Each structure stands twice: as structure tokens, then as C-alpha cells.
Amino acid sequence: MSPNLVLGPLLRYAGARDATVWVETDAACEVEVLVGNSPHRSRTFEVEGHHYALVRITDLKPDSSHEYAVALDGERVWPEEGDPFPPPVIRTIAPDGKLALAFGSCRVSVPHEEPYTLTKSEDRPVHGQDALYALALRMRRQPAEMWPDALLLLGDQVYADEVSPGAREFIRSRRDPEKPPGEEVANFEEYTRLYWDSWKEPVIRWLLSTVPSVMIFDDHDVHDDWNTSETWLEEMRSKPWWEERIVGAFMSYWIYQHLGNLSPEELEEYGLFERVHKAQDASRVLREFAYRADRETGTSRWSFHRDFGRVRLIVMDTRAGRVLEEGHRSMLNREEWTWIEGQATGDFDHLLFGTSLPVFLAPGLHHLEAWNEAVCGGAWGRPATKLGEFVRQLVDLEHWAAFHDSFEELAALLRSVGSGERSNGKPPASVVVLSGDVHHGYLAEIDSGDGVESSVYQAVGSPLRNLLGLPERLAMRFGWSGPGERVGKTLARLAGVAEPAVRWHLKHEKPWFDNHISTLELRGREAILKVEKPTPEDAGEPRLYTILEHRLT
């Protein structure tokens, strides 16, 4: 039988002269990406009975557009005959051209129909319209010149602890859901079903085939509150099902997300990719790697960067590389932080930092998290540490503010970039931190003090599709309020926590809680942020409309 596509193609990397295309197939085969008259080939590699390929396309021209097709063992399989979508294209980066970077996070995989599209329901969770789906539908009606140049997905691409309906049925068909971990993902095989559910929908599949994508994990890609603290980690490792879950999480993340973040040059230097590709069955190689990645912080680096002409995007891993020892807590291990500082040095028109967790939270929440870290560290005596840990896990106090030293280090890095210290005196026009996770969106301006010439912002895009309930919304609103900030400050002061060295404030009246997608539009040294939400569920095909447009520079 001829091989078939299971997932993909996904256009992952697109630079000025090269690109990568990712596919999953149902059998071992040679994958061929046809760009004009030029074929680019790669054999699949196998992991636990699944077959994958990442095809490298080279010798393209900058600022050009190329339609492409996919063949398996010489037989063309994509686009399919009668495909209603525009042909998939590879668009290379213009060295000095514009960049439209769409970004967002937190997207559950449920059908695009009622009752899943509802925003209110008395008897079941609601999710609303999918902002990513609405973006793809609009792109079908637009000329390619109006499409985003790249898509940045900032975490919770899949929900291992809030699985899709299809994954739930799959789990029930193969094991007893009454036994732990219940209807959560247990292993690599179940992770593959999550990704299939998330990317199989034809509209989303077409979008990912034609817009290059950049991805980083967050907690729900593995488990809610992943790596919150030493205590959390010890509790999870004591569970008999956890090891298989975390190994499956890292294996699947490496295959489905991380590989496509790397450029062709980085792939050539990546020893693990070469070993996996050469192995007849790479299951053992990846299993051993995944186990070490979890147990030995610093053995793998998930942070990476992408250059788009004179724009650099640095994406930081704020989950797997954490140091959790009380008294030495750090959002990233020292080697990874040193690497990030090195990538933030140079001459750029704009420098973007991608981190799934917002650096600059609602002020009330920031001070609450700083207070909690101090209490857990013994600021109120040993008896209070258990209460502090209980509160930390209960209300998810594990953002940058709960890693105080890392927060101050990153704030100092933003100041040094914005003052020109890292670029021979000519700072970028803008320095923007792009984040997700918190299920509400906002734009905050950062006041880093005298000498900072760059415009410095925090832009949060969350959720793409996963609405907060009313109690959580009220808590977030309180964090942004004056009384909320005063309560947080008082608690932090009582725990001996100093005021942060920087200040920040919203650039609009209040945050938004709707599903939405954000786009950062860069042209030369100009920057504009545009935020759009899909129309309500009773309007037929969802369409996007603007809820914020703000000029950053």
C-alpha cells in the first residue's frame, strides 16, 4: 500500500533563503517537497510506530514566494485534488522588509460548532470561537500580501490534562479511565492523538502549511503548574504514572514542536537530530533523551531564536529549564540565561522576547507572587512555609514574579538593551515581551528608568480558545485595580520584598478576556500592535474585528 499523510505538511522555518517542512506519515517512505521544478527529499524516521520527516529546502531567493507540493515515494499527495484552499506557499523573508508576526496561546481542541462555540452555558464548559480558526478563514479571502509572515504560539498548544473529545475516546478505547491518570494523557501514544486532534482540521491544517510557525511549551502541554516548585515536583514524581507521562511529553514536544523551531543550519549541527534520523527506530534514543531532559536541568536547551531581517525574536523556555531549589530559584538555569544574554546583543531594529509566562503581570498579582515566594522561602518562619506552598499551588503563583532574581535579571537585560549598551550605542526602536498563559490579554508599557531610548512593552495574547470563568476574571480584574495593587504591595512589604526596579501600566482601559489573536506589525523602525477577536457564536462563520490598535514606535 502507498504511504499516506497523517498530519501536515507544516511549514515551520522560513528564512531568507531556506525553509523546513514537517510531515507525519503512516509508513516509512521518502518525503519529497516539490518547489517549482526543484525536489527536496528526506527519508522518514520512526518513533514508536509513528513516522516523521523534516524536509530542508535550500537555495531560495529572499523576499520571494513559492508554491509547493508534497509527494510520498514519488506519488503526489498534497494538495489533494479539488482542494478548496489556496495552494500552500513558502514565502521567504525580506532582509529589510516588513514583518507581520501573529501570536497567541492557550488553544483547546474542540469542534467548531455548538455547544463548543458557546460563550455561556449552564451545564458544560464553554470555549467560544477559535481565534486561530477565524484568522485562517479570513486568509482564504485575502491576497497573500495581507497574510501574517509568521505565527508564534506561546504555549498550551495541546492540553494533556484537559484532553480533546477525540483524545478522550481514544484513551477510553485502550485503558481504564477510572485508574490514574484517568482521562488525562498517560504516554507518548496518547500525546500523538492530542496533536492530531489539534492540527487535523482542514482550515487549521492549511494555515499551518502556509504560515511559518514558531512554538514553545507551557504547563498544560505537560501538566497544570508544571515545575511550580520542589514540593510540586516531588509530589508528581511519587505518582506511578508520572514518569511515562513526562517522557512522552518531552518526546512528543521534540518531534511535533521543537524540531521545527530550528533553522537548517542548526539542524545540521544538532547531534540528536542526526542520531534520530540515522536510527532504524529512534524510540530508545528519544526516550533516553526525554528522561534526561526532565531529570537533569541544563542537559538540553529549549530556548531558541529566529531572525527576520533586522528583527530578532528570542523565545525563552520558562518551564523545563527552571531551578526549583528554595533559596536558589531561577526561571532558567545559568547556562541558558547566559545564552539568552548573548542573543540579546547586537544591532536590531526591534528585539522581541517570547516567553509563555508574562514577565509583567497585573501589579496586584505581581506583588502577591513575590510575597508568596518569600514566605515559601522562610520569610515568615518555617511554620508558614507549608501554608505558602499550599497557596502557591492553589492559585498558580509561579510566574516571573515568583522567581524574583530572574525577574530582576530580565528587567535589567531589557534596560541594557533599551539603553544601547548591547548595540554599540544604537538601541532598537522597540523591545517587546510577547507572552500568553493568563487567559486575558493586555498591552503594558514598561518604564525602565532614565537612559532607556527604546520603547519597551509587555504584550500578552491569551487565549486563542479557552475562556476563563467568572471567578477567575474577577480575580484578574482585581489584580489590575488600585486596591488590588495596594493589597499586594502590603503583603510583599511585610515579607521583606523590595519594590521592583521597574514600573508598568496598561495602555488601554482594561484587559480583555475574549478569545483573540494579536499581530505585531513591523516596518523599518515602526511598530504597531493589533488585537482582534472573533465574532460571537451566533454570527455564522466567525470573523475577526479589532479591539485594540496601538502604535508602539
N, C-alpha and C positions, 0 to 999 in steps of 0.2 A: 504493500500500500504506500501511496505517496505521503510524505510528511505534510502536516498542516500547521498553520499558525494557531497557537493557543492565546497568546497575548502579543500586542504590538502591531506594527512597529511603533516604538517610541523614539522620537528624535531627542537625544539627550544633550550632547555637547554640540555647539556650533560656534566656531571661531572665525577668524578672518579667512583661513584657507583650508580648514578641515572640520570634520564633524564625526559623530558616532551615532549609530542607530542600534537599538536594543530590541531583541525579539525573544519570545519563548515559543518553542515548537513541541509537537507531541512525539517526535522521534529524532534520533541523531541524523544530521544532514549537513550539507553545505548551504550556508545562507549567503545569498547574493543581493546586494543593493545596487540597482541599476540607476546611475545618474547620467542622463543623456546616453551616450554610447560607451560610457566607461563603467565596467563592472567592478565592484569591490566585494571581496569574498572573505568568509571566515567559517571554519567548522564550529559546530556547537560543542559545548562542554556539558557534562552530565552531573547532576547533584540529586541524589535520592530519587532517581527515576524521572526527573524533570530535565529538560534540555533547553539550553540558553545560548545566545550568541550576542556579542557586541562587535559590530562591524565598523571598522575605521575607514572613513572616506577622506582622501587627501587630494592635494593639487587643485583645490577650488580657487576661484578668484574672489578677492574681497568685495564686499558690497554687491553681491550677485544672488540670483535666485535660481534654484534648480529643482525641477520636478524629479521625483524618484519613484521607483517601484521595487518590490521585494520578490525574489524567486527562491524556492527551496529545491535543491537538487536539480536546478535548471528549469523548473516549472514555475511560471509567474503565479503568485497567489495574492498579491496586494498591489494596487487597489483591486477589489473584486469587480467583476463585470457588472455594469449597471449601478455602481456605487453612486449614491446621491450627493456625496460630498465633493468639494473641490479637490483636485489632486494634491497629495502631500508634497510639501516642498522643503528644501533646505535653503535657508537664507543666511548668507554669511555676514559677518559683522563688518560695518564700515569703520575703518580706523579712526576717523574723525567725525563720524556721523552721529545721528540721534540714537537714543536708546529709549524704548518703552518697556519697562520691567513691571509685569503684573505679579502681584504677590498676595498670599493669604495662607491660612492654616485651618486646622480642625474641620475635617470633612468626613461625615459618616456616609456609609454606602447603603442607602435605602432607595427604593424605587422613586421615580419622578412622577408620582401620581398620588391621589388621595388614598388613604388618610395621611400618608407620609409627608405631603407637601403642606399640610395644615400648620398654622401658627398657634392655634388654640384647640385643645381637646380635653375632655373631662376624664377619659378612661385610658389614655395611652400617651407616651412621649410624642412630641411634635418636633419637626425638623425644618419646616418651611422649604422654600425653593432653593435649589443649589446654585450658588453664585457662579461656580465654575462652569456648570452646565449652561447657564444663561449667557456667559461670555462666549462659549463655543457656538451657540445658536446665532448670536449676533455676528460672529466672524463669518459664518456661512453667507451672510447677506452683504458683507463688506468686501471691498477690494483688499488685496493682501497688504497694500501700503498702510492700512489702518490697523493691522493686527499687532499684538504685542510682539516684541523681538525675543522675549524670553519670559519664562514663568518660574517664579521662586516659591516653592512650597515649604512652609516653615514649621512642619511638624504635624503629627497626628494625621498622616496620610491614610493610615488604617487604624482601627480601634480593636486591639487584641482583647480588651475587657468589655467591649460593647459591640459585639460582632454583628455583621450584616445578616439579614434574614437567610440568604443563601448559605453563608458560613454556619449559621445555627443548624440548618437542616443537615449540612454535611457532617457536623460534629455529632448530631444525634444518630446519624446513619452508621457511625464507626465506633462509638464508645458510649458508656453510660453517663449521661449528663448529670445524674444525681450524685456522682462522685467528683471530688475536686480534680481539676479546676472548674467543673461544671460546664456552663456554656461559654466559657472563655477559651481562647486559643491555648492548646497544650503543646504543640510541637511544630516543626518545620512544615509538614504536610498541610496542617490547618492554616498556617500563615500563607501558603501559596493560594489557598482558596480565598483568603481575605483580599489579596492583591487582585485576583481575578475578578472578584465582585466589584472592586473599586474602579478598575480600568476597562472592563469589558464593554460597557455601554457604548453603542456606536458613536454618539456625539462626543463623548469624552475620549474615546479611542482616536477619533480623527483629530481632535485638539492636540493630543499628546504626540501624534505623528507629525505635526507640522509646526509646533512651537517648542523650541528647546526648553528643557526643564532642568531645574536645579532643586535638590531636595535635602532636607536634614530631618532626623527623627526628633520626637519629643516623647513624653512619658507614655501616652496611650499606644504608641507604636509597640510598646513593650508591656507596660502596666501602669495604672494610675499612680502618680507620685514616685515613679521610678527614681531610685537613688536619692531620696529625700535626706536620709541621714544614716549613720551607722546602725542605729537601732532598727530602722526600717529594713535595711539590707540583711541584717542578721535574722530578723523575723522571716523574711521571704526565703532566704537560703535554708531555713529549717523545714520548709514545706517539701514534701517528697516529689511534687510535680514541678518545682521551680527550675531545676537545672535543665530539664528538657525544654521548658518554655524559653529560657533566656538564650540557650544555644540556638534554638530555632529562630528566635528574634534576630540575633546577630547574623546568622547565615542568610536569612531572607532579606534583611536590610542590605547586606553587602551586595547581593545579587540584584535585587529589584530597585534599589535606590542609589547606593554609594558608587557602584561602578560607573554609572552614567554621569557622575559629578566630575570625573577626571578627564583631562584632555588626552588626546592620543599620545603626546609625549610623556605624560605622567604614567599612562598605562604601560608604555614600553619600559619604564623604569621600575614598575611595580612588580616586585618578585612574586607576590602571592597570586596575582592575575596570571602570570606566566606558568606557575605551578599548577593552578587550577585548569588552565587551558590545555596543558600537556597531559594531565592525568586522564586515564581512560574513564574513571569515575572519581570525581573530586569530592565526594561526600566526606571521606575521612579527613582530607586536608582542611576543608572548611569547618568541620566540627571541631577539630583541634584548635583552629584559629579562633572560632567563636568562643570557646571555653576560656582561652587565654585573654581574649578581649574583655570578658566580664571579670575575670579574677585578678588580672594584673594591669592596673591602671598605668597607662603610658606605653604599653606594648603596641598599640595601634592609634593612629591619628585619624579621626573622622572629620576634623575641620579641613576646609579647602578654600581655594579662591578661584574666581573667574575674572578675566579681563574682557571688557567690552570697549575696545579703543582706549580712550583716556579715562574710562570709568573702571574702578576696581571694586569687586564685591568679595568681601571676606566672610565666609559662613563659618560660624563657631559652634562646635559641639558643646552644648551645655547640659548634657545628661551622662554620657558614658565615661567622660574623662574627669569626673568630679573626684576631689579628695574629700572624704567624709569624716576623717578623724576629728573629734571635737578639739578645739583649740588650734587646729590647722586646716580648717575647712576652706576649700577653694573650688570655684566653679570649673576650673581647668587645671590639669597638672602643670608643673613648671615648664616642662619641655614644650607642651602645646602652646602655653602662653607666650613663651619666647618666640615660637614660630609665628604667632599672630602679630606680635610687635614687629617682626621683620617684614611681614607682608604689608603692614600699615606704613611702611617707609618708602617714599618715592614721590614722583611728580604726577598728580592726578587732577583732573577737573572736578571729579566727585569721588568720594570714598564712602562705600556703603558697607555696613556691618550687618550680617544676617545672624540672628540668634533667636531660637524658638521662644525663649523666655524674655519678656520685656526687661530692659535694664532700668528704665524709669517708669515705675508704677504710679498709680494713684497715690498721692503723698501719704494719706492715712494708712494705706496698706504697706507702703514702703517702711514707715516707722514701726508698724506692728511687726513686720517680719524681722527688722533689725532688733527690736526688743526681744522677740522670741528666740533668736539665735543667741543673744546674750544670756537669757535665762537658762536655755539648754546648756550653755557653757559654764554655768555656775554662778552667774552674777547675783542671783538671789539665794544662793546657798544650795547645797546638794539636795535637800528635800524638794525644792521647786523644779529640779531638772526633769523629773518624771512628768509633772504637770505640763511643763513647757513642751516636752516631746509629744504628749497627748494632744495638745493644742496644735502643734506643728503638723501632725499627720491629719488631724480632724479637718482643718481648714486650708490645707495645702500651702503652708508658709515655706516655700522653697525656691523663690526666685532670686535674682541677683542681690536684692536687699538682704536676704538671709545668708548670703556669703559676703559679709561686709568687706573683707580685704579685697576680694575680687571686684566688687562694685567700685571701690575707690581706685583700684588699679586701672579699670576700664575708663572711669571718668578722667583720670589723669592722662590716659592714652588719647582720649578724644580732645582734651585740651592741647596736648602737644602736637597733634595733627592739625587742629584748627588754628594754631598759632604759627604754623610753618616750620616748626623745629625739625620735622621729619622730611621736609621737601625743599631744603636749601632756601628757606625764607618765603616761598610762594605756596601758601596753603590752598587746599581745594576750595572751590566755591561753596560746596556743601559737604557735610559729614552727616550721614543719616543712618540711624539704627533701625533696622526693619525686624519686626517681631510678631509673634502670634500668641497662642496658648490661652489667653484670659477670657475669650468669648465675649469681648467687646472691643470696639475699635476706637482709636483716637490719634490725634497728632499733637505732640507736645514739643515746645521749643525749649532748648537747654541753654541756660545762662552759665557758661563755664568761667566767667570772670574776665578781667582785663587782658588784653593781648590776643584774644581769640578773634580772628578775622573771618573764619568760615561760619556759615550758617549751620547750626548743629540742631538736629531734631531726633525725636523718637517717633516712629510711625508704626502703629500696631494694626495688623489686619487679621481679625479673628472674630467670628468663624466664617468659613466658606459655607458650611452647612452643619450647624449643631447649636441650636438656640438654648440660651440659659433660661432656667425657671425664674419665677418672680422673686423668691427669697435671695437668690444669688445676684440678681440685678440690683435689688435694694442694697445689698452689701457693697457692691461695686460703686454704686452712686454715692453711698455714704463715705467711701474712701476718697472720693474726689471732692467732698464737701469741706467747708471750713471747719465745722465741728469734728468731722472725721479726722482731719489733719491734726487738730489740737489734741484729740484723744491719743492718737498715735505718737505724737511728739512727747506728750507727758509720760506715757509708758516707756518710751525709749530713753528719756532723760532719767527716769527712776532706775533704769537698768544700767546706767552709766554709758550709754551710747552717744557719741558725739554727733552733731548735726552733719549731714553730708556736705561736702565741699562745693557742690553744685546745686543749682535750683532749676526747677522746670515748671511750666504751666501750659494748660491747654490753649490751642489756637482757635477754639470754637466753643460754643456754649456748654455742651455736654457730650459725653461719649455716646456712641451708637451701639445697639445690641442686635441689630438685624444681621442676617447673613449678608456678606458683602465681599467684593473683590476690590483691591486697591492697585493703582498703576502709578509708578514713578516715571514721569516723562522728562528726559534729559536731552538738551540740545546745547552743545558748547558748554558754557558755564551757567546756563539757565536750568532751573529745576522746578517742576510743578507736580504736586501730588493730587491725584483724582481718586475719589472713592465712590463706588457705585453699588447699589443694592438691587436685587431682583424684585419685580412687581409681586403683589400678593398672590396667593394661590388661586384666587377665583378669576384671574385675568387671562386664562388660557396659557399659551406659550409664554414663559417668563421672559421679560425684557428688563434690561438694566437702566436705571436712571440715577443721576448724580446726586449724592448727598453732601459731598464736600469737594471743592476745588480750591487749592491754596498754592500760591507761588512761594517757593522756598528761597529762591535766589532771584 
